[in-house]
């Protein structure tokens, strides 16, 4: 106990002597006095003062934050109405790049008008050839054979009113499709004799579309027989092109034309 008291007494004496020394000799302790408060003062505020206000602020801010229960009480819950059409209330998340850059729909009214005009132009009748000169005598007959795939059409052109007779039946009965009828009428409409010549044809082989292509090919060839000068114009429009696609024949040792038998180990 005596040893513990000895260090305490010298610590208290300088604290009491400091004011006396400062009063007696203020010039000499000027260098010592600023060192002692600088060493003691920064330790206390750094350790205690800055931490306590931060903790208090956090607590204050935490008190202001509302809990989930309080938010639920404040927000009025509205019952969800089931839509008549499932998914009708959903919003579209997909946006096209064109719409983002241009700020308008991909298909504008002008483009729709242009598309309609182009479709009408395609459906419009081809312009007739002005220099077509075909002899339409009473006994004039122009024959030709047209082919497409495995279909064959033997065609006879003669003066008339534009009637088509195919295997003893009319065009609308033999070819009910309007697209096929339009393709068949194209050669005579191109020449400008669609109402001045009749077509009599006998068909065999192939399917419906192949027979229609063969008939058009035969009519085009018959027009060349009537006027050889029409060849360049009809060829340019593709009426003289012969579609030679046929089914490839079966080979010996194969299942079909090219299919080989499958190997089975067991």
Buried (B, 14 or more C-beta within 10 A) or exposed (E): EEEEEEEEEEEEEEEEEBEEBBEEEEEEBEEEBEEEEEEEEEEEEEEEEEEEEEEEEEEEEEEEEEEEEEEEEEEEEEEEEEEEEEEEEEEEEEEEEEEEEEEEEEEEEEEEEEEEEEEEEEEEEEEEBEEBEBEEEEEEEBBBEBBBBBBBBBBBBBBBEBEBBBEEEEBEEBBEEEEBBBBBBBBBBBBBBBEBBBBBBBBEBBEEBBBBBBBBBBBBBBBBBBBEEBBEBBEEBEBBEEEEEEEEEEEEEEEEEEEEEEEEEE
